């Protein structure tokens, strides 16, 4: 259950080699947050990262996004060291970070303005993205008129606006109720299937990770190191019925056992 996706014929798009991150704590004492970790993020793959709270999952995402730099090791995209944020990387956070004074359409169009994309083409793409997540007719709405799930759909559209080759998701549905979360997970699976983009999902939800990913990376308690890389050999497209597949249940239980084993060792 631990084969690398690159061993299955997919070229690495992001290479993480011995990456670690630590911080200065009280009294100057070093606090190790992550790693070292080494793995490749294969082109066109959907990889999920799970592990206990505080194990460095979000830190890992920030390093890959170029929002932070590793204390040790290297992270490369297309063989080039990552030194900062890039238009080629889209990010969806747990907090939608949409601007409340703008309409849904104007929020989605923000990257087009930032990167000076052709106006007419950008408008057409923004409307197409909104249609693809069921938000046709919501273009003129403000945030106060939207549910949490609808806001996250708009945030997903904004992240896709500049057509990034890599999508990073940091607990994007963590603040939503269980039913809305499952519905949006299925929407995300369908949208990813259509786009073929490389994706990395940070989540506490094992069921969500197995439903969406080609591979699940299980991190140990802080500082997060790779406990195991679990291949998810379930057919696509995946639907709500996938959760009843015996293989789905087997994989989810294996990941749960890995995490609980680490908790017991840390106790």
N, C-alpha and C positions, 0 to 999 in steps of 0.2 A: 504493500500500500504506500510505498515511499518513493516511487519512481519520479524523477524530475521530468517536467514537461519538455525540457529541451532534449531529453533522451528520447522523446517520442516524435522528434523531427521538427520541433518548432525552434526557430532561432531566438536567442536571447535579445530582448530589447533594452532591458535594464539589468545591469550586473551589480550586485551588492557583494563586496569582498571584505570580510572582517570588520564590518561597520559597527561602531560602538558610540554611545553618547553618554557622557557624564556631566554633572553640574556641581558647582560649589554650594554646599549646604551650610547650615549654621556653624559658626566657628571655623569656616574654611574647610570643613570636612567634605571629602569627595563623596557624591551620591551617584552611584552607577544606575542609569535608567534603562539602558538597552545594550545587549550584545556582549561580545561580538557575534554578528550574524553574517552568514554567507549563503546567498542563493541567487538564481537568475529569475527574472520576470520575463517569461517567454512572449514573443510577439503574438498578439491575438488571443492570449490566454486570459481567463478570469481566475484570479487567485484571491482567496480570503485568508485573513490572519485573525486567529482567535487566541485567547489566553486570559488569565485572571486580570482584574483591574490593577492598574499600576505597573504592568509588565513591559510597557514601552511601545505598545501598538501604535498609538497616535504619534509618538516620537518617530517611529520608523516611517510613517506616512509623510511627516514633515520633511524628513531627510530626502526621501525620494522626490518630493515636490520642489525641493530647493528652497524651502522656507527656513531651513536650519542646516547647519553643517555638522558632519560627524566629528567626534573628538578623536577617533582613530578609524583607520580603514578608508575604503573608497567606495563611491557610488557613481556609476557611469550610465549614461543613456546613449545608445548607438556608439559605444566605445569612448565617448567624450565625458570627462568628469563633470558632474552637475555642480554648478557654482551659484545658481540662483533660480528664481521662478522662470517658467517658460510658457509661451502661448501654446506649446505642444502638449501641455498638461492641464487637464480640467479637474477641479476639485469640488466635491459636494460635502459640506460639513453637516453635523447634527443640527446646528443652528443655520437656518436657511440664509442668513445675512443678506436678505433682499432689502431694498430701500423702500420704506413705507410710504414716502411721498410720490413714488412713481407707480404707474400702472404695471400690470403683469407684463404686457408687451414691452414697455420701456425697460423694465428690469432685465428681461431676456436679451434685449438689444444692447445692453451696456458693453459687453465685450466687442461688439461690432464698432461701437463708438471709440473704444479704447484702441483698437487695432486699425481703425480707419478703413473698415471693410466697405465695399460698394453698398450704398444705402438701399437701393431697390432689391438687390440680391439678398441682403441681410434681412430686410423685412419679410421677404418671401420665406426665407429659411426659418426665421423665428416663428412665423405662423404655422409652418409645417411641423416644427418641433412641438408646438403647443397642441396641435391636432393629434400628434402621435401619442401623447400622454393623456388624452381626453380633456384638454383644456380649451378646445375651440369654443368661442363665445365668452371666454373669460379675459380677453385681451385688455379690455378697458377697466377691469376691476382693480381696486387698491387692496393692500394686504389686509386691512381691517375687515374686508368682506370675504376673506378666504379662510378655510379650515387649515389645520396644520398639514394635513396630507396634500392639499392643493398647493400650499406654499412650497413644499418639498418638490412637487412635480415641476413647478416653475423654476426652482433652483437647479434642478437637473437639466432643464432646457437651457438655462443660462450657461451652465458648465459646458454644454455641447455646442454652443453657438459658434465658437471659433474652430470647430472641427478638430479637437485635439486627438493625438494618436494614443494618449494614455489618459485613462479616467481613474481618479482616486476618490474613494468614498470613505469618510470617517464617521462611522455610526450614523448614516444619513437618515435612518428611520427610528433611531433609538428613543425619541421623545413621543412617538405616536402610539396609539392604542394597537392591540394585537391584530385586529382584523384589518385596519388600515395598513399596518406594517406588512402583513402578508400580501395584500393586494398590490402594494407598491413594489414589493420584492418581485412579484410576477411580472409587473410592468417593466421593471428594470431588466429582468431576464430576457424579455422579448425585445426591448430596445437594444440591449447589448448584442443579441443574436443578429439583429438587422445591421448593426454598425461594424461588427468585427473588430472593435477597438480592444486594446489591452486594458485590463481593469484590475485594480487592487482594492479590496473591500476590508476595512477594519470593522470588526463586530464582536459583541459579546454573545450573539445569538447563534448557537451551533446549527439550529434548524435552517436559519437564513443562509449561513455559510455553505452548507451542503446543497441546498436548493440552487444556489447561484454559481458555485465555483467549479472549476476544473480540478483545482487542488486547494487544500486547506493546510496552511502552515500553523502549527500549534506551538505557541511560545510558553516557556517556563515562567514562574513568578520572577519578579524583578531581581536582577536585571534580565530582561527577556532574552533568552537564547532559544534556538530552534529545538524543540522537543521531538517533533516528527513532522515530516511532510506527507500528507495523506492525499493520495490520488482519488478523485471522485469520478468513478467510471460509470456514470449514469447517462442514459441517452438524452439527447436534446431533440426538440424543445422540451423544457420542463414545465409542468403545470401543477395545479393544486394536487392532482392525483399522484404526483411523484413522491409526495410525503408518505404515501401508503406502500410504496415499493419496498420489499424486504431488504434490498440492497441499500436503499436510502437509510433505513432504520439501522442496519448493521454499521454503516459508516458513521452515522451520528453517534451511536453508542460507543464506538471505538474512540472517537474524539473526546466524548464526555469522560470516558475512563482515563484517558491521558491527562486531562485537566485535573480530575479529582485525585489522581495518583500524585501529581505535583503538589496539590494542596496538602495532602497527607504527609508528604515528605517534608514540606515546609513547616508543618505544625510542630 
